[in-house]
């Protein structure tokens, strides 16, 4: 029986997962998202057109492949509808190859209100939420009061919705707010709620499935499955830079709970990292650069959130954090993206160790926010245009040295190197 391969981010998100899933999709029969929601922004680029997906798996542009939104994913129906309309405008027919788990939880308008209110309440301590309702929805899931996709087909659906809404209203009042004081995406709550209910009709056009049976049966039939993660390992709810994290498990363990896959059925794990490092929102970032180099990385890498538009914080690659993420997820293959962003740097640096209280360590501490001094190795830059290079052997020697050093320190081979956002600019160092 085949095993499920996994693709996930090893940093703080934005590693280029959408592109690499799109590139790998021809090798698989099914692409399945296992966690996250519309806080994700997976960017794909081909034929000169840029595409951004939030909820829908990144294999959707391959019409012959099946795409699954798993039970661990959160769906905001109105945002989902916008994605579907965008795909349809580009000639896609997503109702043909997109399937949705009945057990996936729904983000309601009042979830989004709570998200806004909670961030306002925290003030300077805010975590940098995307305000898409992710935290409150996962909270309700754990509290066992959430609403799932399958619920919209129940006779008591409206009663269930209103009961949850009333619960949220009481929480808003306790935070000193009411619905009249908020808008969502510059729309009043009442209008947004009306549009949200209308968008449920779009959702109903898709096949609702018991995805755990669907996927396990597919494995028995010999089909190949790629599980697609969102966000990054350092944002994992348990092992990330808590509390500045997302609300789900972004590591390989999340595949098991987010799709219903047994641990013994996990195969290759593709872990993505940029050739440098970025982070959006609040929270610790040991290698962050506050100088002209950091700004150059931001400009050259076009480092602005695909979902939020927020400028990303930039810094050198962080090997201790990368090692940590590889360990947690059992990464078998590294994928290094955005190496082209460093094309014009005379010197490229790499954090190989942390120094805490004058003691060097490669381990990520309990509190990543404590005072950490980073130990940096310098590498000669490649100062080359990588456009058109298709073979690893044709890459500049300085870049190959940089890649080899990542492999040596992490003990994980680099399988794929991305040299631009376009799907064609992808170099396979090993056979996939």
C-alpha positions as CSV (number, residue, x, y, z in Angstrom):
1,X,0.0,0.0,0.0
2,X,1.3,3.5,-0.8
3,X,2.0,6.0,1.9
4,X,1.0,9.6,2.2
5,X,3.8,12.1,1.4
6,X,3.8,15.4,3.2
7,X,4.8,18.9,2.2
8,X,5.1,21.6,4.9
9,X,6.9,24.7,5.9
10,X,9.9,24.7,8.3
11,X,10.0,28.4,9.2
12,X,7.4,31.0,10.0
13,X,5.3,30.4,6.9
14,X,5.6,31.9,3.4
15,X,8.2,29.4,2.3
16,X,6.7,28.9,-1.1
17,X,4.5,25.8,-0.4
18,X,1.9,26.7,-3.0
19,X,4.4,26.7,-5.9
20,X,6.1,23.4,-4.9
21,X,2.8,21.6,-4.4
22,X,1.8,22.8,-7.9
23,X,5.1,21.5,-9.3
24,X,4.8,18.1,-7.6
25,X,1.1,17.6,-8.3
26,X,1.6,15.7,-11.6
27,X,3.4,13.0,-9.6
28,X,0.3,12.4,-7.3
29,X,-3.4,11.5,-7.7
30,X,-4.7,13.5,-4.7
31,X,-3.6,16.7,-3.0
32,X,-5.1,17.1,0.5
33,X,-4.9,20.2,2.8
34,X,-4.7,19.1,6.5
35,X,-4.9,22.3,8.6
36,X,-5.2,26.0,8.6
37,X,-7.7,28.1,6.8
38,X,-8.0,31.5,5.1
39,X,-5.1,32.8,7.1
40,X,-2.9,30.9,4.6
41,X,-1.8,32.5,1.3
42,X,-0.4,29.9,-1.1
43,X,1.0,31.7,-4.2
44,X,1.4,30.0,-7.5
45,X,2.7,31.5,-10.8
46,X,2.6,30.2,-14.3
47,X,2.0,31.5,-17.8
48,X,2.8,34.9,-16.4
49,X,-0.2,34.9,-14.1
50,X,0.0,35.0,-10.3
51,X,-2.6,33.0,-8.3
52,X,-3.2,33.1,-4.5
53,X,-5.1,30.4,-2.8
54,X,-6.3,30.5,0.9
55,X,-8.4,27.5,1.6
56,X,-8.3,25.4,-1.6
57,X,-5.4,22.9,-2.1
58,X,-2.6,24.0,-4.5
59,X,-3.2,21.1,-6.9
60,X,-6.5,22.6,-8.1
61,X,-5.0,23.9,-11.3
62,X,-4.5,20.3,-12.5
63,X,-8.0,19.3,-13.5
64,X,-7.3,15.6,-13.6
65,X,-6.2,15.5,-10.0
66,X,-8.5,15.3,-7.0
67,X,-8.1,17.9,-4.2
68,X,-9.4,17.4,-0.7
69,X,-10.1,20.0,2.0
70,X,-9.5,17.8,5.1
71,X,-11.3,17.8,8.5
72,X,-8.4,19.8,10.1
73,X,-9.0,22.8,7.8
74,X,-11.3,25.8,8.7
75,X,-13.6,27.1,6.0
76,X,-15.0,30.6,5.8
77,X,-17.7,30.2,3.2
78,X,-17.7,33.7,1.9
79,X,-13.9,33.7,1.4
80,X,-14.2,30.2,-0.1
81,X,-16.9,31.5,-2.6
82,X,-14.5,34.3,-3.6
83,X,-11.8,31.8,-4.3
84,X,-14.2,29.6,-6.4
85,X,-15.4,32.6,-8.4
86,X,-11.8,33.6,-9.1
87,X,-11.0,30.1,-10.3
88,X,-14.1,29.9,-12.5
89,X,-13.2,33.3,-14.0
90,X,-9.9,31.7,-15.1
91,X,-11.7,28.8,-16.8
92,X,-11.4,26.3,-14.0
93,X,-14.2,23.9,-13.0
94,X,-13.4,23.3,-9.3
95,X,-16.7,21.4,-8.6
96,X,-15.2,18.6,-10.7
97,X,-12.1,17.9,-8.7
98,X,-12.5,19.5,-5.2
99,X,-14.0,17.5,-2.3
100,X,-14.7,18.8,1.2
101,X,-14.6,16.9,4.5
102,X,-18.0,17.0,6.3
103,X,-15.9,17.3,9.5
104,X,-14.1,20.6,8.5
105,X,-15.2,23.4,10.8
106,X,-16.9,26.6,9.7
107,X,-15.7,30.1,10.4
108,X,-18.8,32.2,11.1
109,X,-19.1,36.0,10.9
110,X,-19.2,36.2,14.7
111,X,-16.0,34.2,14.9
112,X,-14.4,37.0,12.9
113,X,-15.8,39.6,15.2
114,X,-14.4,37.8,18.2
115,X,-11.0,37.7,16.5
116,X,-11.0,41.5,16.1
117,X,-12.2,42.1,19.6
118,X,-9.6,39.8,21.1
119,X,-6.8,41.5,19.3
120,X,-8.0,44.9,20.4
121,X,-8.3,43.7,24.0
122,X,-4.6,42.5,24.0
123,X,-3.3,45.9,22.8
124,X,0.5,45.9,22.6
125,X,0.5,42.2,23.5
126,X,-1.4,41.2,20.3
127,X,-0.1,38.2,18.4
128,X,-0.6,39.7,14.9
129,X,-3.7,37.7,13.9
130,X,-4.8,37.8,10.3
131,X,-8.3,38.6,11.8
132,X,-9.9,35.7,9.7
133,X,-11.5,34.1,12.8
134,X,-9.0,31.3,13.0
135,X,-8.3,31.3,16.7
136,X,-11.9,31.6,17.9
137,X,-13.0,28.8,15.5
138,X,-10.3,26.4,16.7
139,X,-11.2,27.4,20.3
140,X,-14.9,26.5,19.7
141,X,-13.7,23.2,18.0
142,X,-11.8,22.3,21.2
143,X,-14.7,23.5,23.4
144,X,-17.0,21.2,21.4
145,X,-19.4,23.9,20.4
146,X,-18.2,24.5,16.8
147,X,-20.1,24.1,13.6
148,X,-19.0,21.8,10.8
149,X,-19.6,21.6,7.1
150,X,-21.9,18.7,7.6
151,X,-24.1,20.7,9.9
152,X,-25.4,23.0,7.2
153,X,-27.4,20.0,5.9
154,X,-29.1,19.3,9.2
155,X,-32.7,20.3,9.9
156,X,-31.7,22.2,13.0
157,X,-28.9,24.1,11.2
158,X,-30.3,27.6,11.9
159,X,-30.9,26.9,15.5
160,X,-27.3,25.6,15.9
161,X,-26.0,28.7,14.1
162,X,-28.0,31.1,16.3
163,X,-27.0,29.3,19.5
164,X,-23.3,29.7,18.7
165,X,-23.8,33.4,17.6
166,X,-25.5,34.1,21.0
167,X,-22.5,32.6,22.8
168,X,-20.2,34.9,20.8
169,X,-22.4,37.9,21.6
170,X,-22.0,37.3,25.3
171,X,-18.2,37.0,24.8
172,X,-18.2,40.3,22.9
173,X,-20.1,42.1,25.6
174,X,-17.7,40.8,28.2
175,X,-14.9,42.4,26.1
176,X,-16.8,45.7,26.1
177,X,-18.1,45.5,22.5
178,X,-21.3,44.7,20.5
179,X,-21.8,43.8,16.9
180,X,-22.7,47.4,15.9
181,X,-19.2,48.6,16.7
182,X,-17.6,46.3,14.1
183,X,-17.4,45.8,10.4
184,X,-15.8,42.9,8.5
185,X,-13.8,43.8,5.5
186,X,-15.4,47.2,5.6
187,X,-18.9,45.7,5.6
188,X,-21.4,45.9,8.4
189,X,-21.9,42.7,10.4
190,X,-25.6,42.4,9.2
191,X,-24.6,42.7,5.6
192,X,-21.6,40.4,6.0
193,X,-23.8,37.8,7.7
194,X,-26.3,38.0,4.8
195,X,-23.6,37.5,2.2
196,X,-22.1,34.7,4.3
197,X,-25.4,32.8,4.3
198,X,-25.8,33.2,0.6
199,X,-22.3,31.8,0.1
200,X,-23.4,28.6,1.7
201,X,-25.2,27.8,-1.5
202,X,-21.8,27.8,-3.3
203,X,-20.4,25.5,-0.7
204,X,-23.3,23.1,-1.2
205,X,-22.4,22.6,-4.9
206,X,-19.4,20.6,-3.8
207,X,-19.2,17.0,-2.7
208,X,-19.1,16.6,1.1
209,X,-17.2,13.5,2.0
210,X,-16.0,11.4,4.9
211,X,-12.5,12.3,4.0
212,X,-10.8,9.8,6.3
213,X,-12.5,6.9,4.5
214,X,-12.0,8.6,1.1
215,X,-8.2,8.9,1.6
216,X,-7.6,5.6,3.2
217,X,-9.6,3.8,0.5
218,X,-7.5,5.7,-2.1
219,X,-4.3,4.4,-0.5
220,X,-5.6,0.8,-0.6
221,X,-6.4,1.4,-4.3
222,X,-2.7,2.3,-4.9
223,X,-3.3,6.0,-5.4
224,X,-0.6,8.5,-4.5
225,X,-1.5,11.3,-2.0
226,X,0.4,14.5,-1.1
227,X,-0.7,16.2,2.1
228,X,-0.3,20.0,2.0
229,X,0.3,22.0,5.1
230,X,-0.2,25.7,5.7
231,X,1.8,28.3,7.8
232,X,5.1,27.0,9.1
233,X,6.6,24.7,11.8
234,X,7.7,27.6,14.0
235,X,4.0,28.6,14.2
236,X,2.9,25.2,15.5
237,X,0.5,25.5,18.4
238,X,2.6,23.1,20.6
239,X,6.1,23.5,19.3
240,X,6.2,27.0,17.8
241,X,7.2,30.3,19.4
242,X,4.2,30.3,21.7
243,X,2.0,32.3,22.2
244,X,2.9,33.9,18.9
245,X,1.7,30.9,16.9
246,X,-1.2,29.7,14.9
247,X,-4.0,27.6,16.4
248,X,-3.2,24.2,14.7
249,X,-0.5,21.7,14.4
250,X,1.6,22.6,11.4
251,X,4.0,19.7,11.7
252,X,3.7,16.2,10.3
253,X,1.6,15.1,13.3
254,X,-1.1,17.4,12.0
255,X,-1.5,15.2,8.9
256,X,-2.7,12.3,11.1
257,X,-5.3,14.4,13.0
258,X,-6.2,16.7,10.1
259,X,-6.8,13.9,7.5
260,X,-7.3,10.7,9.5
261,X,-4.1,9.1,8.4
262,X,-2.3,6.6,10.6
263,X,1.4,7.5,11.5
264,X,2.5,4.3,9.9
265,X,1.1,5.6,6.6
266,X,3.3,8.6,6.4
267,X,6.0,8.4,3.6
268,X,8.4,11.1,2.4
269,X,8.2,14.5,4.2
270,X,9.2,17.5,2.1
271,X,10.2,20.4,4.3
272,X,10.4,23.8,2.8
273,X,12.7,26.7,3.8
274,X,13.7,29.9,2.2
275,X,17.4,30.6,1.5
276,X,16.9,33.3,4.2
277,X,14.1,33.8,6.8
278,X,10.9,35.9,7.1
279,X,8.2,36.3,9.6
280,X,4.8,38.2,9.6
281,X,3.3,39.7,12.7
282,X,4.5,39.7,16.2
283,X,6.8,37.3,18.0
284,X,10.4,36.4,18.4
285,X,12.7,36.2,15.4
286,X,16.4,35.6,16.4
287,X,18.0,36.4,13.0
288,X,15.9,39.4,12.1
289,X,17.7,42.2,10.4
290,X,16.8,45.8,11.1
291,X,19.3,47.4,8.7
292,X,19.7,48.0,5.0
293,X,20.3,44.3,4.4
294,X,17.0,43.4,5.9
295,X,15.3,46.0,3.8
296,X,17.1,44.7,0.7
297,X,15.8,41.2,1.4
298,X,12.3,42.6,1.7
299,X,12.4,44.5,-1.5
300,X,14.3,41.8,-3.6
301,X,12.0,39.1,-2.2
302,X,8.8,41.1,-2.6
303,X,8.2,40.1,1.0
304,X,4.6,41.3,1.6
305,X,1.9,38.9,2.9
306,X,-0.1,37.3,0.0
307,X,-3.2,37.3,2.3
308,X,-2.7,40.3,4.5
309,X,-0.4,42.5,2.4
310,X,1.7,43.2,5.5
311,X,5.4,43.7,5.1
312,X,7.4,40.7,6.3
313,X,10.2,40.9,8.7
314,X,13.4,39.5,7.1
315,X,16.7,37.9,8.4
316,X,19.3,35.3,7.6
317,X,18.5,31.6,7.6
318,X,18.2,30.1,11.1
319,X,19.8,26.6,11.2
320,X,18.9,25.8,14.9
321,X,15.2,26.5,14.1
322,X,15.5,24.5,10.9
323,X,17.1,21.5,12.6
324,X,14.3,21.7,15.2
325,X,11.6,21.7,12.6
326,X,13.2,18.8,10.7
327,X,13.4,16.8,13.9
328,X,9.7,17.4,14.8
329,X,8.4,16.4,11.4
330,X,10.9,13.7,10.4
331,X,11.8,15.6,7.2
332,X,13.3,13.3,4.6
333,X,13.8,15.9,1.8
334,X,14.6,19.6,2.1
335,X,13.3,22.1,-0.5
336,X,15.1,25.5,-0.6
337,X,13.2,28.3,-2.2
338,X,13.9,31.9,-3.2
339,X,17.6,31.4,-3.7
340,X,17.3,34.0,-6.5
341,X,16.5,36.7,-4.0
342,X,20.2,36.4,-2.8
343,X,21.6,36.7,-6.4
344,X,23.0,40.2,-5.8
345,X,24.5,39.7,-2.3
346,X,28.3,39.8,-2.0
347,X,28.0,38.0,1.3
348,X,25.3,35.6,2.5
349,X,25.1,34.7,6.1
350,X,23.8,31.7,8.0
351,X,22.9,31.4,11.8
352,X,24.6,28.1,12.9
353,X,24.1,28.5,16.7
354,X,22.4,30.5,19.3
355,X,24.4,32.0,22.2
356,X,22.4,32.3,25.4
357,X,24.2,33.6,28.5
358,X,27.5,33.2,26.6
359,X,26.7,29.5,26.1
360,X,26.4,28.3,22.5
361,X,23.7,25.8,21.5
362,X,22.0,24.5,18.4
363,X,18.8,23.8,20.4
364,X,15.7,26.0,20.3
365,X,15.1,27.2,23.9
366,X,11.8,27.0,25.8
367,X,11.4,30.7,25.4
368,X,12.5,31.8,22.0
369,X,11.8,35.4,23.1
370,X,14.7,35.4,25.6
371,X,17.8,37.4,24.8
372,X,19.5,35.3,22.1
373,X,22.7,36.2,20.3
374,X,23.1,34.5,16.9
375,X,26.3,33.0,15.7
376,X,26.7,33.7,12.0
377,X,28.8,32.0,9.3
378,X,29.6,34.0,6.2
379,X,29.4,32.6,2.7
380,X,30.6,34.2,-0.5
381,X,27.6,35.3,-2.6
382,X,27.1,33.9,-6.1
383,X,26.4,37.2,-7.8
384,X,24.7,35.5,-10.7
385,X,21.4,35.5,-12.6
386,X,19.9,32.1,-12.2
387,X,17.3,32.5,-14.9
388,X,17.1,29.6,-17.3
389,X,19.2,27.2,-15.2
390,X,17.6,23.8,-15.2
391,X,20.3,21.5,-13.8
392,X,21.8,21.5,-10.3
393,X,25.3,21.0,-11.8
394,X,24.9,24.3,-13.7
395,X,24.3,26.4,-10.6
396,X,27.1,28.7,-9.4
397,X,29.7,26.9,-7.2
398,X,29.0,29.4,-4.4
399,X,25.4,28.5,-4.3
400,X,26.1,24.8,-4.4
401,X,28.5,25.3,-1.4
402,X,25.7,27.1,0.5
403,X,23.3,24.3,-0.2
404,X,25.9,21.7,0.8
405,X,26.5,23.5,4.1
406,X,22.7,23.4,4.8
407,X,22.7,19.7,4.1
408,X,25.8,19.0,6.2
409,X,24.5,20.9,9.3
410,X,20.9,19.5,9.1
411,X,21.8,16.0,8.0
412,X,19.0,16.2,5.4
413,X,19.5,16.2,1.7
414,X,18.2,19.1,-0.4
415,X,15.9,17.6,-3.1
416,X,14.5,20.7,-4.8
417,X,15.7,24.2,-5.4
418,X,13.4,27.0,-6.5
419,X,15.0,29.9,-8.5
420,X,11.9,32.0,-9.1
421,X,8.1,32.1,-8.4
422,X,7.3,30.5,-11.7
423,X,6.6,26.7,-11.7
424,X,9.1,26.3,-14.6
425,X,12.0,27.6,-12.5
426,X,12.4,24.5,-10.3
427,X,15.5,22.4,-10.1
428,X,15.4,18.8,-8.9
429,X,18.6,17.8,-7.3
430,X,17.4,14.2,-6.7
431,X,14.7,12.1,-8.3
432,X,11.2,12.5,-6.8
